[in-house]
Amino acid sequence: GVYTFVVQPRIAQHPYCSYLVYVGKAAGTEGFKARYRYYLGQLTASETDRPLVRRMVRKWHEYLWFCFAEVPDSEIDRTEGALLEAFLPPINKEFPGEVGDAIKAF
């Protein structure tokens, strides 16, 4: 399936004040649970191969929402790519298609 992290700071109790900061994909029956456990581990990790993800979790852990959708395996890449192109989440560094080419140019 596909998952996202959304920062929802609850400013003035506004229910729609949120910002999508990361999009990812997971496969298999343990996919979402394993990915979520990995991200929770970033709160206390002393070292990581993904510093932006660690910074996201540490900075916004009180306001971070993990959202996911089960998507057929044949549609995971297309769905993830569409979300990446539509939202350009700041924690992601790889983007598909023309959007990815344009970002790499800078």
Secondary structure, DSSP 8 states (H G I E B T S, - for coil): -EEEEEE---GGG-TT--EEEEEEE--STTHHHHHHHHHHHTTT-S--S-HHHHHHHHHHTTTEEEEEE---GGGHHHHHHHHHHHH--TT-----HHHHHHHHT-
